[in-house]
Each structure stands twice: as C-alpha cells, then as structure tokens.
Amino acid sequence: MIKTLPVLILTVALAACGPPAPADTVESLVANPERLKELRKQCKADRAKLGDALCNAVGEATRKRFIGGGTPYTPESAPKN
C-alpha cells in the first residue's frame, strides 16, 4: 500500500492536467488573418499581458503577410533592345 500511494497520487495529478493550449506560431498566424488582427489589437492594448514572445510572433507574421516571401526584387542588369 505504501509503495502504490505515490504512484496513485502521481497518476491522479497527471490525469487532472489537461493538454496545453496550442501556441500561435508565425505560420499559423499568417494563415489565419482574423486571429492575427485580433492579436495585433490585444498586443497594442496590453503587451505585458500577452507576453513578448507572442507579440513578437504577431509582428513577424504581420511582416510576412505585408512583405510576402521576402524574395528581393532583382532587376535585369542591362535593358533589352
């Protein structure tokens, strides 16, 4: 009984814990503009509440949506006649 009590307590404690909420990644925010817009407003209003990591991801996702894939413009070296 004494040996099984810690195992039982550990099992109950782990069963009570739910799965963590999925974190918003830059890619998921780029794919979901409504969520991105909502989080941008929240970061603007209270950055400390959401945290720097999430607000930085929101900024990066906004940059990716605005600029795109980041392929630089490379004009031709000489104009064609």
Secondary structure, DSSP 4 states (H G I P E B T S, - for coil): -TTHHHHHHHHHHHHHSPPPPPPPPHHHHHH-HHHHHHHHHHHHH-HHHH-HHHHHHHHHHHHHHHH-S-PPP---SS---
